[in-house]
Amino acid sequence: MPETPQLELTPESTRMHREIGEAADAIAHQLDANAKAVADLAATLRRAPPRVIATGARGSSDNAATFAKYLIETRLGVLTMSAAPSVQSIYAAEPDLEGALFLAISQSGKSPDLLRQAESAKEAGARVVAMVNVEDSPLARQADFLIPLRAGPELSVAATKSYLCSLSAIAQLVAEWKDDDALRAALAAVPAALRANTNDWSPLVEGLADAQSAFVVGRGLGLAAAQEAALKLKETCGIHAEAFSAAEVQHGPMTLVGPGFPVLFFVQDDDTRASTLAVAESFRARGAHVWIAGANASEPGALALPEVSDSACAPLVGVHRFYAATNALAVRRGRNPDAPPHLNKVTETV
């Protein structure tokens, strides 16, 4: 019998495309379903504030932890740092976390190193909060407080809606903890902004079609977007992309940027905007191929985004639109974004 012909992969036929399209409904459901649990946790944290927050995560979840660091430190003033899981799982060290909050972020909730880290944190006196997509996972059972991501099943290896749901869960916790009506309202408007998020990013797809390397740059809250974008360019498109703060990229990495070198900037309307755009302009002056993703961006290479009323929500709409462009770029480069080489959906590190 003749072989069944294989359907040609298109951007619209990938699981990644479908799951990007599900993000708006997932976030809307999450905000509603988690309202009481997040309010209860926020009340607990107001009564007994942690002296420090340590985050535990890998991959895209660790990029979400960067967002948590900037949002918590700028809105709540609580020192927030990324804690390396290998300190406990490999070195068997036991950091003093008495009076701390340990925030574990995970899609699967089953990686051994993260489980050991959460267990150690609890034994050391920390309260453990798990933001996890699989609600009956070992990490969820281990936590003192569970905030489900509620992204629903995610079958593409490339995490998309679970990352966006991580950002919205973090933002909801900060809004409740601070009792911030403005942030609550901005976050409630995010699902509608994502549904309207259809701006044309084909110039980015065309510009990266043959790229081997790229920089992705953000600052403050935008650094988490840059980190996630660089990861996705690597895993789905095979582009050696690196993420930098707009401050750090001006040191050693800047020497690599010359004529034609691709650089994508994420900007948001806060105190980082002017300095980030200044770096973008200096790269453009060197002949680099520069794109700027942000609301109200009018510079050459601007990639439009819907406006949001709070800068904390800008990374959600920015990364959401970037995901769609990356999905199209992967297909354009002859790659399947749902099944990158050598990767599995769940990575269990020790």
N, C-alpha and C positions, 0 to 999 in steps of 0.2 A: 504494500500500500504506500502511496506517496506520503511524505511527511506533511503534517499540518503546518501551513505557513505561520510564521511568527508575526504577530501584529507589531507594526513599527511603533516604537516608543515616542510619545509626544509629551510636551509639558503638561497637557491636560489629562494624560492617562496615568500619571504616576500616583502612588499612594501619598507621596509628599505633597502633591498639589491638593489632594482631597483633604488631607489633615490640616494644611494651612487654612483651607476654607472652613474647617470646623472650629477654628480657634475662637472666633467671636462668640458663638453659642456656648462653647465650653467656659469661657470667662464669665459670661452673663450668669450661667448656672452656678458656677463656683461662688461668685460674690453673694448670690442669694442663699445658696445652701450652707455656706460657711459663716454667715453673718453672726449667728449666736455663738458658735465656738470661738470665732476670732474676738468677738466682744468680751467673752468670758476670759480668754487668755489676756487680752489687753488690760482688763480690770485687775487681774492678778499681777501683771507687770507694773502697773501704776502703784499698787499697794506695796510691792516689794521689788523695786527696780534692780536689775542685775548690775553688778559692778563692771562687767564686760560681756561682750557677746563673741563667741567663737563659732565659726561656720565650718561644717564638714560637707564636702561634695566633690564630685569628679565631673569632668567633661562639661557639657552644657549647663549642668546644675551648678558647677563651680563658677561659671560665668554669671549665673543668676546671683550667686553669693557676692560677687563684686557689686552688683546693683544693690544688694542688701546693705553692704558696707557703706556706700555713699549715701543711700537714702536714710539709713538709721543714724549715721553720724551727723548728717546735715540737718535732719529734722528733729532728732531726739537727743543728740549729744552724747550717745553711749558708744564708747570705743568698740569697734567691731573688726575682727581680724579673721583671716582664713587660717584654720588649723590643719596641719598636714596629717592625714590619717596614718601615714607610715610611722609617725612618732610612737603610736601605740601598737600598730599591727606588725611592724618590723623590728623597731628598736625596743619595744616593750617598756617604754617610759610612761610615766603617769603624771602628766602636768597637773598642777594645782588649779582646779576650776571651782573651788568653793565660792558660792555666791554668783557664779556665772550662768549665762544662758547659752546652751549649746543648740545651735540651729542646724539641723541636718536636712539637706535638700537632695531628693533622689526621685527618679522616675520609677525604678523597680523596687527600691527598698530592700535589696538583698545582697549587695556587694559586701563580702566578708570584712574588708578593711574599714568600711564605714560603720558596719555593725559593731566591730570591736571598738571603734572610736567613740560611738555613742554609749556603749556599755561602760567604757572607762570614764567618760565624762560624768555619767550618773554616779558611779562609784566615788568620784572625786568631789561630789557635792553640787554638780550643775543640774539645773532643770533642763530637760531635753525636749525640744520641740521638733517634730518631724513634719516636713512638707513633702509628701510622697504621693505618687499617683496610684500605686497599688495599695489599697487601704487595708488589706489583710496580710501585708508583707511583714517580715521579721522586724524591720525598722519601725514600722507603724506600731507593732505590739510592744516594742521596747520603750517607746516615747512616753513622757509624762503628758504631753499635749500633742494631739494629731490635727494637722491642718491638711485635709485632702486636697490634692491639686485638681482633681475632677476633670482631667483632660480627656478621659475616656480612652479606649484602646488606641494605641499608637503603634502601627505595624512597620512603617518605614524606619529603617535604621537611623536616618537623620531625624533627631528630635526637633520638633517645631512647636506644636501646640503645648507640649508639656513644659517647654522653656517659657513660653509666653504666660502660661498659667502659673509658673513659679514667680514670675515678676508681679503678676496681679495679686497673688497671695501675699507676697512681701509688702506690696503697696497697701493692701487692705489692712494688714496687721499694723503698719505704721500709722495709717489714717485713724484706726480705732485707738491705738495706744496714745496718740497725741490728741485725740478727739478733734480731728481736723476736718471740718465740713467741706472745705474747698477741695481737699484731696479726695474725699469720699465722692463728691460730685464729679470730679474729673475722671475718676476711675469708673464710675457708673456709665460714663459716656464713651468709654473705650470700645465696647462691642460695636456700637454704631459707627465709630470712626474706622474700625477694622473692616466693617462691611462696605464702607465707602472708599476703602484704601485701594483704588484702582489706577493710581497715577502711572504714567508711562516711564518705566525704568529700562526700556530697551537700549538706550545709549550705554548703560553699564554692561548689559549682556554683550553688545557688540564690541565694546572696548576691551572686555576680558576674554573674548572668544579664543584668542591665541596666546593669552598670557601664561607665563611660567611662574611668575612671582608677583606679589602685590603687598602693599601695606594697607591696613585698616586702622583709622585713627579716631579716637574720641577722647573726651575728658570728663571727669566727674561721673555723673550718671551715664554719660555716653560711652564710657570705657567698657561697660558691660556689653553694650551693643557691638562695639568694635571687636571685642574678644569672641563673641558668638559668631559674628560674621566671618572672622578669620578662620575659625574652626570649621564652619560650613564650607567655605571655599576649599579648604584642604580635603575634607572628607567626601564631599559630593562632586567637586569639579577637578580635583587633582592639581590645584594651584597652591604653590608654596606661599601662603599668606601669613603675615604676622601682624598682631595687634599691638598698638602702642598708645599710651597717653600722649596727648598733644604736647605735653611738657617733655616727656622722656624721649620722644622721637627726634627732638632737636639736638640730642647728644650724639652718640655714636651712630645710630641707625641713619641719620640724615645723610651721611656720606654716600649711601647707596642710591639715593634718589637723584636721578638725572633725566635727560630727555626721554620722554615716552614711558617712564616708569609709572605704573598705575597706583594711585592712592585714593582710597575712599574715606571720606570724613563723615562722621555722624555728629550733628550739632543739635543742641536744644536751647530753648530760650531761657537761659539762666546766666549766672556770672561767668561761665566758661565760654560763652559764645564768641565774644570778640577776640579773645586770645587764640581760640581754635581756628577761626577764620583767618587770622593773621598768619598762622602756620601754613594753612592751605594756600594762601596767596604766595608765600615764600617758595613753596614747592612748585606752584604754577610758574613762577618766575624762572625756575631752573629748567623748565620745559617738561615737567612731569605731567602725566595725564591725570587730572584731578576731578573727582566728583564730590559733591557736597549734598548729603541727605539731611533734609530738615524742613520743617514748616517755614514758610516765608523766605526760603532760600532763593536768591535772585542772581547769585554769582554765576560766572561761566561754569558749566558742568553741574548745575543744580538738579537734584532729584527731588521732586516735590513730595510732600507728605501732608496729610490732614493736620489741621491745627488742633492742639489740645490745650486745655485751660490750666494745666499744671505740668511743669517740666518733667515731673516724675513719670508721667505717662508717655513721654516722647520715645523712650526706648521700645515700648511695646509696639507703637505704630511703625517705627523705623525698622525694627527687626522683622516685623510681619511682612512689610513690603519687600525687604531684602530677601526673605525666604522665597517669595514668588520669583524674583529675578534669578536667584541661585538655582532654583529648580529648572527654569528655562535655560540657564547657562550650562548646567550639567548635561541636559539633553543635547544642546547645541554642540557640546564637546564630545558627544558620543558616549556618555556615561549614564548609568542608571542611578539616580540619587537615592533610590530605595534600598539598594544593595551595593554599597561601596566595597571595593576589594579589601579583604582581610579583616572586615569588621563584623561584629554581631550586634544585635539590638541591645542585649544586656551584657555589659562587661563586668565580670566579677574579679576585682583585684584583691590582693592580699597585702 
